[in-house]
Amino acid sequence: MPKILSTHPLHPRASAKLAGAGQLVIASGLDAGTLAKEAKDADVVIVRAPLPPVLFEGAWRLRAAIRHGAGLDMIPMEAAFAAGVLVANVPAVNARSVAEHVMFAALALLRNFRVVDRDLRTKGWLAGREHANANSELAGKTIGIVGLGAVGQAVGHIAAHGFDLKVVATTRSMQPAPDKVGFLSIDALVEQSDIIVLCCPLTPETRGLISRERIARMKPNALLVNVSRGPVVDDDALIEALQKRRIGGAALDVFSTQPLPSNHPYFGFDNVIITPHMAGITEESMMRMGVGAAGETLLVLANKLPVNLRNPEVVDHYRRRFPADT
């Protein structure tokens, strides 16, 4: 029976979908050695944690690495290509979850939720209520979205139609423009936005995109919300801006180092909301991602190519490895 290795437990519906098609095994650890060892006899790997390149060197039966989600940065594509392993993902299925998290984080920052909650609990009713004088509304502000894929479009739709925000965006293609979205260059977006939301993938072009220079261009009360990947932001520059109160605050769900060390400076700011890379995780999105990943897995096990194949250039190599396939 084929072995399906998953880095994490799957939603019950996803596990049920795979029942009978293969033996589903959950990795006993996420370190490189354990993953490489347990993938040696795997036919498919379902990915929710970074895979080490060495995994692909010894996994002689491995047909596909299926991303439980959209971002492919957890899969070393060059190693997968060299090994003739198919890579697929499940795009867009957690876009609504991430977009709702963005609005939650922006509202929490504008309403000073962290200090209100803390002072209400420790100092009393009036101390918590006092912070309301500095609260601000979402309506009428400009939200700038960096990256207009499924997540960026969902953020823009909720922002424009649900909260009456002006929506601007920057993206590689710059067209066509979705309803109620205006395009700007990255520098103009940074300068004009009250809330900057990072929804872009991590690529060589986006690494360090929110640089010291661009942070310096932000409005004094602007908020930065990062639901993309940590390295998109220059951490040292953002920490300095927060220390000098150069910007209004930040909501960070992703970090250059994960888990974030408990003594990291970000934890010391009242105007910074930290979440543990969970923006896209809800009961509903876990079901959609799991079922989607299971569906792609079943196609591979049935000798078919995944619907969301992300490295078509490897297909010839794959067919040489598995000549009975498509």
HELIX and SHEET records of a PDB file:
HELIX    1   1 PRO A   12  LEU A   18  1                                   7    
HELIX    2   2 ALA A   32  GLU A   38  1                                   7    
HELIX    3   3 VAL A   54  GLY A   58  1                                   5    
HELIX    4   4 MET A   77  ALA A   83  1                                   7    
HELIX    5   5 ALA A   95  LEU A  110  1                                  16    
HELIX    6   6 PHE A  113  THR A  122  1                                  10    
HELIX    7   7 TRP A  125  GLU A  130  1                                   6    
HELIX    8   8 HIS A  131  ALA A  134  5                                   4    
HELIX    9   9 ALA A  150  PHE A  163  1                                  14    
HELIX   10  10 ILE A  186  GLN A  192  1                                   7    
HELIX   11  11 ARG A  212  ARG A  217  1                                   6    
HELIX   12  12 GLY A  230  VAL A  232  5                                   3    
HELIX   13  13 ASP A  235  GLN A  243  1                                   9    
HELIX   14  14 PRO A  265  GLY A  268  5                                   4    
HELIX   15  15 GLU A  283  LEU A  301  1                                  19    
HELIX   16  16 PRO A  312  VAL A  314  5                                   3    
HELIX   17  17 VAL A  315  ARG A  321  1                                   7    
SHEET    1   A 5 GLN A  23  ILE A  26  0                                        
SHEET    2   A 5 LYS A   3  SER A   6  1                                        
SHEET    3   A 5 VAL A  44  VAL A  47  1                                        
SHEET    4   A 5 ALA A  64  ARG A  67  1                                        
SHEET    5   A 5 LEU A  86  ALA A  88  1                                        
SHEET    1   B 7 VAL A 181  PHE A 183  0                                        
SHEET    2   B 7 LYS A 166  THR A 170  1                                        
SHEET    3   B 7 THR A 142  VAL A 146  1                                        
SHEET    4   B 7 ILE A 195  LEU A 198  1                                        
SHEET    5   B 7 LEU A 223  ASN A 226  1                                        
SHEET    6   B 7 GLY A 249  LEU A 252  1                                        
SHEET    7   B 7 VAL A 272  ILE A 274  1                                        
END                                                                             
